[in-house]
């Protein structure tokens, strides 16, 4: 194996009030990352204390958007090869082994893998939530975070090579249904504003029919019914989020 293919890997994480999750996330990177960089948005819980006790490189910056913050944290990393995790994610054992092999022989510009979500203690295998392919391991010279806040995605430059790795990225999403409802209210504020600024508009047809289609799609077509009670709740709340987004876009239209 050529020595030139061996790389050092920087892990980057953005945080805000993640005391429930951040320790699990950081510990899952042990033995994988050569450095761990956390960029915090001035948390008022124990996030900073936990991070400093785990000897990560800890920075703070005012939050100005998910995409902006995720691009910013990369600039604090020492190495161009990056693995990016959310604070509520962790590396599974199988994925750990895949990443270690890649570190020894880096052959692509980026690597993707599936994300498996834990919802109120249950692993969700349907509802369009799995397999949820994510591109989180890459040469940072070959791309940047883009998308529409809060739904960011990493985009590689044209011609970049991407390989798929075995193993799941474990996502500990919501501990209660109420947590999920609180988040959709927050996220639909952000997404409605972003879509409105891009010129997207709403009407009564979209407000009424798009949520119905979203529920049918997630619960029946994407087989959320097989995830039992939580499959139903996820599908129903996702439909509600669709409704809220278009209602909020319409409210912005009225103000204009």
Steps between C-alpha positions, in 0.01 A plus 500: 500500500634842406586725793375799298142370527497511881328810634434687824133563569333796671152455649281812509179553699275802555306528827239692692372362831600141423584374851281191440686393189846648460696256720369197308585669171855589600573161656386320184778685312773369730764322293356635174568873514848647540336814636144594599381857446179629659348835401238604753233771472537615863313216669348574840505139622798271575611455138816708539598332826458151352701589189788653694514197730534280192793709371355599164592823321210720613394826332196725514329718241157658478260278304413645160364190324565125486678521165709799604600343831591163344721668240657715771599211728699342215726806497610419857616150404870426451449230237323525162347154540184544703230292664200714595250387764200660665512497878215248518683249278752226574711254300392134505762226538464385139533855370803554726677206336413631151638847581821359647560310176442818300749689717765244414432521127310812395388444140202731442409867539210421732326213676133454584317259731151436633354670806273303733274707726393424854162660578372489859709188558400316179719455192300617198547292183233661279307831460767611253741521794708195405718447314581868537824535304730775625824639355702579813858397426691700241798698382387853593687646202244328277171644626297704749172499695200626302123443485217698660514566875440303716527214247869510416689264271863468400564560130816378331645683200423359156696187415563398861499128581278370781501149647249334732611349833342217697367577847245741643531848640280482811267796541337555841236742379219558751457371854130595511229579247476846655867557407409421138206742501713778647763449232261513205365831624854638517618347172191606301570860606847469347400307187197719422719812512769336286253374237321837492829680440564261209171607341284200597136580575208327673125472443199321651548201270855443628399556863224238479617235254879485543473384867253228398736378230794515743318274749391249233851493359678441833249267665396281205739542205811519721353234731494699823212272597763230570653717773181472705381780725808715450479454124153653514610786724802581282284504187234716665751751641685518168168580331439769762844646429415521129177683585676743734767580242244604239286687754806699610601573141147632440528721809823646361320568170227692687760715678663578167 
